[in-house]
Each structure stands twice: as C-alpha cells, then as structure tokens.
C-alpha cells in the first residue's frame, strides 16, 4: 500500500507548498541520523520524511500520488467495508497561539471514507503546552468514537521549539562580547526580554533564560536558549622595514 506522506509530515491534504517545506524542516531536524548515529529508527524515519518531501513538493508528482492514494483507499473500503471509529490528527500552530489561545476548524478524513471529510471546531485555551491532546466526540458516531487532535508548534522565523523549550540566535557586537552587558530582544509572546551577556563570552555560547519558553503541561514555562553570535574584530597593521 502507498504510504501516507501527509501523515508522515503531520499535514492535511489541503496544505500548501510552504506548509510542506516547513513541516519537513522541523521533522528532519528532529530525526536526522547525525543526531541519532546509532538509531536505525531515526534512519528509517528520515527516509520516510525524504520520500514524503520529494513527492509532495513536486506539483506533478503530488497530483499523481493523490490520485493513486485515493483510488487505493476506495479499493480498500470496497474490500473490507470497515469504518475507523477513532481518528487522530496533528495540527501545527504558530507559537503565539500557545500563549494567547486560538480557535480553528480542523478537517479530518477517515481512511475508510476519504470522500467524506469531517470538520471539527477546536478551542485551544491560553497557556496550552505543545504536544497537548484534545479528544472530541466523533460526528454521527453513537458508539463512542473520538477524534484525538494533538497540537504542535510551527517553527518561527526567530524561534525553534523543542518541547516547551525554545532556541534562537542573538547577534551582538564584538565590543559587547568583550565587555559584557545587557541586550534586549523580542520574546516569543511579543514582550521584550533582557539578556545579560557575560564579559568575554565565547562565540557560540548558549545562554539559558529560565521561564521564557512555551507553556508546560504541568504549569510554568520552558526555557529560552539563546546562542550568541558576533563577528570577531580583526585588526591589521602594517610594519615597515
């Protein structure tokens, strides 16, 4: 059977090319074999991600895949006639949604009935932790079927999420790196954060700012990890003979 490339990337069928590329970058960073050198599972997962990205990022290959995938599902439905009672779905949200909350419609497809998508209204409260799961009663199912929706963080322009921790880069001057001091930067919730730079900080040093990450499942917030970057000043002098 054809693999479900959309599920591999955690996307809906109506996703855009930008959605595909963003989801691939996020998941490839998590499962890259360089980070898991002794894990056959990481290698297998990376191969699945590469195949999904290569297929869905090419418009022509995506159209052919969608057609073949739908035909295969229809054939499977005719063969076994089973309807899946419980469904699951991953939804990627911008980071500010975890702080402020949001409402959105989530479209879910039953693998046994791809022509009959179901739409559910999802209410995400403020201070929701990434990875939280919401269980909604299945539409028209008197047998207790549910749809489980898991919310995950989209990578942003400045911040990258790992659980409830956030990572980002901060570029400073060589003078600031030498003397130390304070730098201000916008935080993930829109507020300004003061970063205390120690004197003679090495380039590439990671500073941990406690409590400035995303909400955590048991209350509080994760940490913000700030990597320091700066251009080393090189002084060139000429000496005469």
Secondary structure by P-SEA (a helix, b strand, c coil): ccccccccccccccccaaaaaaaaaaaaaacccccccccaaaaaaaaaaaaaaaaaacaaaaaaaaaaaaaaaaaaaaaccccccbbbbbbbbccccccccbbbbbbbbccccccbbbbbbbbbcccccccbbbbbcccccccbbbbbbbbbbcccccbbbcccbbbbbbbbccccccbbbbbbbbccccbbbbbbbcccccccbbbbbccccccccccbbbbbbbbbbbbbbbbbbbbcc
